[in-house]
Amino acid sequence: MLLKFLRLKQRLISFYSQTLVIPSIRKFVGRIRLFYFYEIKKRWQIVSSEDAFNNTNKHNLKSLKNFDMYSRMDLIIKPISVLEFLDHNSKILVIGPRNEGDLLSLVGHGFPNKNIRGLDLMSYSPLIDVGDMHQTQYADNEFDVIISGYTLGYSKDPKKWVQESIRIAKSGAVFGVAVEYSNMTSEDIKKLCGYEIVENGHQECNSVKEIIDLFDGYVDHVYFSHDAPSKRSHTSEGLVDKPSRICVIFTVKK
Ligand SMILES: C[S@@+](CC[C@H](N)C(=O)[O-])C[C@H]1O[C@@H](n2cnc3c(N)ncnc32)[C@H](O)[C@@H]1O
């Protein structure tokens, strides 16, 4: 009887986890959890980073409650979810998830909750640690997978981030790194947003090659490469409907 009950419980948990692959269900669950932890439990922390551009927090706070950007994270999460050498035991770190959307998506794609952590400058969630990606609290060789979705562009010192990520990644770990394709200058961004994000003269990664080069000899095997094939960029005049994205998934050797 007890065994039957435990099996049923396991099946229900597994069914619930699989439903999180559906964006509308994920959004619903994400919003309820955000309401609970942010509004009721008042669980909120925010820190700044000397290696992040000045308006990083101001800019990202505006979309804390946005769970609709799933398609750009699908570009990283879906290919990672089918890599045959990752499994239930793989320990995953998501850098810059902003809210729980990316983490719930990973659960939906078959990775158990208990092995997934988020790291961000801001957090309301018990699943997201507060900290700076350039200098983290994690042990050496801790993670099997490190995901950085649309976060690299806020760093004044991407090489420092790479060194820190390599430190906490296991040898053979999978990295999934994505950035939005852009041909805007820092002046264009300032005109569009009303404030500066990237400092004048800073060279952002804008191709797969530039991301690979940033990892300076650590890249072992590239499994997936999406190099902004349509080259669509926002402009200083406004946002385009579907900006192009750059994503590369690779293993590292240490
Ligand atoms: C554009 S959001 C990406 C959210 C989500 N991954 C997506 O693509 O929809 C970037 C996130 O990176 C976080 N971030 C920026 N600089 C960071 C740093 N130095 N350390 C940790 N997180 C950082 C921001 O707070 C923000 O939540």
The ligand as a MOL file (V3000), in Angstrom:
LIG
                    3D

  0  0  0     0  0            999 V3000
M  V30 BEGIN CTAB
M  V30 COUNTS 27 29 0 0 0
M  V30 BEGIN ATOM
M  V30 1 C 18.3980 40.3290 -19.4620 0
M  V30 2 S 18.2530 39.4440 -17.9650 0 CHG=1
M  V30 3 C 18.1530 37.7810 -18.5580 0
M  V30 4 C 16.9590 37.0590 -17.9880 0
M  V30 5 C 16.6670 35.7150 -18.6000 0
M  V30 6 N 17.8260 34.8590 -18.5860 0
M  V30 7 C 16.1240 35.8750 -20.0060 0
M  V30 8 O 16.8720 35.7490 -20.9650 0
M  V30 9 O 14.9430 36.1780 -20.1620 0 CHG=-1
M  V30 10 C 19.9060 39.5670 -17.3220 0
M  V30 11 C 20.0160 39.1780 -15.8710 0
M  V30 12 O 21.3990 39.1390 -15.5110 0
M  V30 13 C 21.5480 39.6440 -14.2150 0
M  V30 14 N 22.9280 40.1230 -14.0430 0
M  V30 15 C 23.5360 41.1680 -14.6510 0
M  V30 16 N 24.7960 41.3100 -14.2040 0
M  V30 17 C 25.0010 40.3060 -13.3110 0
M  V30 18 C 26.1060 39.9330 -12.4780 0
M  V30 19 N 27.2420 40.6120 -12.4830 0
M  V30 20 N 25.9630 38.8580 -11.6790 0
M  V30 21 C 24.7870 38.1610 -11.6330 0
M  V30 22 N 23.7120 38.4780 -12.3920 0
M  V30 23 C 23.8080 39.5450 -13.2130 0
M  V30 24 C 20.5140 40.7630 -14.1470 0
M  V30 25 O 20.1640 41.1160 -12.8180 0
M  V30 26 C 19.3650 40.1530 -14.9170 0
M  V30 27 O 18.4780 39.4730 -14.0840 0
M  V30 END ATOM
M  V30 BEGIN BOND
M  V30 1 1 1 2
M  V30 2 1 2 3
M  V30 3 1 2 10
M  V30 4 1 3 4
M  V30 5 1 4 5
M  V30 6 1 5 6
M  V30 7 1 5 7
M  V30 8 2 7 8
M  V30 9 1 7 9
M  V30 10 1 10 11
M  V30 11 1 11 12
M  V30 12 1 11 26
M  V30 13 1 12 13
M  V30 14 1 13 14
M  V30 15 1 13 24
M  V30 16 1 14 15
M  V30 17 1 14 23
M  V30 18 2 15 16
M  V30 19 1 16 17
M  V30 20 1 17 18
M  V30 21 2 17 23
M  V30 22 1 18 19
M  V30 23 2 18 20
M  V30 24 1 20 21
M  V30 25 2 21 22
M  V30 26 1 22 23
M  V30 27 1 24 25
M  V30 28 1 24 26
M  V30 29 1 26 27
M  V30 END BOND
M  V30 END CTAB
M  END
